[in-house]
Amino acid sequence: MGVLHKFRGNPASKDPFLEDFFRDMSPALARSFTDEQLRVIKMQFAARERGAHSVDLRFSVPLLRRYVVLLIGRERRTLRRRKKDRKNYPLATVGNLAVAIVVLVLIAIPISMGVLGFSLTTGVDPVEAVSPGLIESIREQLVLLIKAI
């Protein structure tokens, strides 16, 4: 596999990741890592580095003593890991439902205001602007759905 060299000096050698990794470690222990071990450690932590996602939004809500994280990026997890995560972190939870409702309300309010503003400025009734057959069809579907429950 190649020659494994022990580090003699600073193992971080101006590498920001390794400097952070070795920050709370004793210098003697830090120097005991080999090149191969450090390479594998960096590979294992690579997905956890900031900037690995196309959207990486993190902020705190001090009044609620909570934080919010929104990460969007390419899926790199294996199918096995995704199944395990789905089991350990189910989507259908009370907290997720509450957040979904809040987000939907926050989206619905500006849309409703925009439709109302449009109807007031143009004089067009948004309900009448939509095909009457479509409204009736939606109503029928809702009635059937309610009866099925």
C-alpha positions, 0 to 999 in steps of 0.5 A: 500500500505504500510507505507510511510516514510518521509526522515529526513536526506539525501534522496540520501543516497549514491545512485548515481542516487538520488544524481544526481537527488537532485543536484540542488534541495533545501534540504528541498524539497529533504527531502519531498519525500517519499520512494514510490515516490523515488522508482517510480522516479527511475523506471521511469528514469531507462531506461535513465541511461547509461549502459542500452544498449548493445551499447552506443556510444556517441561522439561530432564532435567539428568542426561541433558543433554536437554530435552523439549517437548510441544506440542499445539494447532490445526494451522496448517501448510499441507498442503505444509509438513506433507508437507515436515516429514514428509519431513525429520522421519520419525516412524519413528526409533530414538529415537521407538521408544525413547520410545514403549516407555518411555511405554507401560511407564510407562503399563502399570505403574500400570494393571497395579498398579490391576488387581492391586489391584482383583483382590486386594481384590474376589477377582475374577480379571481374566482370568476377568472378561473374556469367555472367547470374547474371550480365545480370539479375541485368541489366534487373531488373534495366532497368525495374525499371527505365522504371517503374519510 
